[in-house]
Amino acid sequence: MLPHINPRILAVLILIGAFNAILPSATLGNQAARAAAMPEPLEQYRAVLIEEIHQTLWQAKRLRERAAAKDLEGARQAWIAARVGWEQAEVFISGFVSDLDENIDAWPNALTGFHAIEARLFGANVADVVAATDQLIYHLTDLDIKIRQMPLHSQGMLNGAARLAYEVGESKADGGESRYSGTSLDDMRNNVAGIRVAYTTLFATQLKAADPVLAGNTDESIGALETALAVADAKRLEPGNVRTTSEKLIVALQDAAPKIGLLKPTLEDITQ
């Protein structure tokens, strides 16, 4: 089962791939012209990130609308939809805006944010979450502004990818974070989809040029984690397999770092 990727984000990745594919046959003049026309990888990734958080914010506003109308099922569906972009963007979020991460997605003892709302919608079976959703929208709007203005750097993104792989294998695989809604498996799948987007956009081309074998191994490690999560439901998940597979991906990302001019993510970087 392939992880869900927003069609607009997929279009960005296709454009990047098409651009890279035509470079070998282009003249030097055409190469320069095309390179000038394409944004740097970090800005390519920013465009993906903006789209992910835009969709999350839009669905959070829909959640508020449905909650205000006392439409419990509609509010639940909007909550689930809002999680997709958020989980895919976590490669960036934990490393660059950890304060907002606490306000938006703290767990397991959540007093605010997604999981406080989840407990009301799916646990208590009530839609009285308007005030909590207003607070969520406030913080997501702040995030939407920050991702458009905040300087991005490759080291932070590599650390974020390794950290998210660790979370999937070490904490989320043992039961997940969205227990009331039953969407923990989708959370993990969207996390790995976010890792793949970040890796493809930011590191894959450079690593392939520096070490094709390691590039292939890293891509295969992401694919293996996707496969480990491609089960029918959370009950069929094998936490030990997910953990081992995530650890292999972390090692691959650590090995890739010096090949692309970055520092290896340390244990502290990964587990903080």
N, C-alpha and C positions, 0 to 999 in steps of 0.2 A: 504494500500500500504506500503510495507516494504521499509525502506531506503536502498539505494545502499551501500554496503560495498565491498571493493576490495576483490577479492577471496583470495589473499595471506594473507590479514589481517584476513579474516574469518577462514583461516586454522590455524592461530596462536590461535584464540579464541577456536577453536575446540580442539586443542592440550591441551590448558589450562584446558578446561572442562573435557577432558578425563583423564588428570592427577589427577584432584581433585576427579573424580568419583572412581578411583581405590584405593585411599588411605585407606578408611575404611576397606577393606578386606586384605590389605597388612600386612606383619609382620613388627615389629619395624625395623628390619634390612633392609628390602626392602624399608620401608618408608624413612629411612635415605639416602639410595642409590639414590632413586628417587628424593628426595628433593635436594640432592647435584647436580644432573644432570640438574635440572630445574633452570633457572635464577630467581632472585627475581622479584616480581611483577613490580617494577619500570623499570627493564631492559626488562621485557616482553613488557611493554608498549613502551619503547624506540624502540624496534624492529618494533612495529606497526607504530609508529611515523615516523621512517626512511622510511618505505615503502610508507606512505602517501605523504611525501615531495618528495621522489624520483619520484613518479608518477606525482606530480605537476611540478617538474622541467623538467621532460621528455616532458610533454605536452607543457610547455612554450617554449622549444627548437623547438618543432614541430610548434608552433605558429609563431615563428620567420621565420622558413623555408617557411611556407605558405605565410606569409606577404611579404617576399622578392620576392616570385614568383607572387605577386599581386593576390593571390587566396583568395578573400574576404571570401567566404563560408568556405573554409578549415581553414582559420585563426579563424573564428568565432567558428567552431567546436572544434578546439584545445583550445581556450580560455575557452569554457564551460567545457571541459574535465579537464583542469588544476584546475578548481575551486573545484572539488570534494575532492581531498586529502587535499587541503588547508582548506576548511571549516570543515572537520572532525578533522583536527589537531588544530583547534582554542582553544580547551580546554587547550592546552599547550601554544600556541603562545602568547595570550594576557598577560599571567602572567610571562612568562620567557623571552620573547624577544620583548617587546613592541616597541622598536625602529625599529625593522624590520617590525613589524606589520604596523607601520605608513608608512614606505617606500613601502610596498608591497600591502596593502589593505585599505589605507585611504579612507574614504567616509564620507559625501556626496560630499565634495568639494575636489575632488582628482586631484592633478596635476601630480602625478606619480602613477605607479603600475597598478594593475588589472583594476581599474575603469576608469583611464585615457585612457587606451587602449580600454576598453569597449565603452566609449563614441565615439571613432573614428570608431570602427568596426561596432557597432550597431546603434549609433546615427547619425554620419555623413556618414555612409555607405562607408568608405574608408579603405584601407588596409595599409596606410602609417604609420605603427606602429613599424617599425624595431628598431629605436633608443630607443623608450620607452620599447620595449620588451627586448632589450639588457640590459637595466637597471634593468628590472624585473628579468632577468636570473641572473644577478650579485648578487642581494639581495637574491634570492632563493638559490643560490650556497652557500652564506654565511650562510644562515639558515641550509642548508644540513650539513655543517661542524659543526655548533654549536650543533645541536641535537645529534650528535655522541659523543660529548665531554663534554657537559654541565651537571653538576650534577643535577639530578632530585630529588624532594622531594614531599612527599604525600600531605603536606599542600598546596603547590602551585597548585597541580593538583586538589584537592578538591575545592579550591577557584576558579580555572579556570572553573570547571564544573558548579559551581553555577553562575559565571559571565556570562558564555555563555547561560545558561538557561534564565537569566535575559535579555540578548540582544535579544534572540529569542522572548520573550514575550513583551518586552517594546519598542523596536525600530524596529526590523525587521518585526514584524507582522503587523505594520501599513503601509506597502508598500514595505518593504524590501530594500536591498542595491543594487541590480542589476536590476535597472529599465529599462535601455536601452535594455538589453539582454532578459529580461523577465524570468530570472532564479532565482528570489528571493525565490520562494517556494522551489526549490531544495537546495538553500543555507541553508535554515532553516532545511530542512530534513537532510542534511549532517551534520549540527551542532549537531542535536540530535543523529544522528548515532555516532558521535564522543564522545558525552557524554556517550552513552551506552557502547562503547568500553572501555573508561577510567574507568567507574564505574565497569564493569565486570572484567576488568583486575586487577584493583588496590584495590577495596574496597568491592566487593560483598561477597567474601568468609569470610573475617574477620567480616563484619557486620552480616552476617548470623549466625556466631558462637556466636556473642555477643548479638544479638537481632533479632531473626528470624522474628518477626512480623514487625519490622521496615524495615528489609531487603526486605520483601515482599512488603511493602508499597512503598519503594523507587523504586523498580523495576516496580511496577504498575504505579507510577508517570511518569517514563520515557515512559512507554507504552502508557499512556494517552496522553502525548505530541506528540508522534509518530502518534497516532490516530487523534488528532486535526489537524495535518498537512497532513493527508492522504485524501486530497480532489483532485478533478479533475484538478483544476487550481486555481490561486491566487484569482480570483474574488469570489470563493466560500469559501474562508478562513473566519473564524469568529475571528477577532482580540481579542475581549473580551474573548472568550473561550481559545484562545492560551495564553493570558496574565494570566488568572486565573490558567490554568493548569501549566504554567511555574512557577508561584508563589508557587504552591503546591510542585513542585519538589525542588525548592530552600529551602523551609522549611524542607522537608525530608532530604536533604543533610546537612542542619544545624543541625538537630536532630541527624543525624548519626555521626557527627564529634566526640563528646565526647565518643561515644561507641567504636570508633576505635583509640582512643588516640590522636585526633587532636582538634584544636581549631575551634569553630564555625566560618564560614565565616561571617564577619560583613557586614553592609550595605556599608561601604567604600570599603571593599574587592570586593564586588559584582558590584558596580557601577563605579569604577574607570576606 
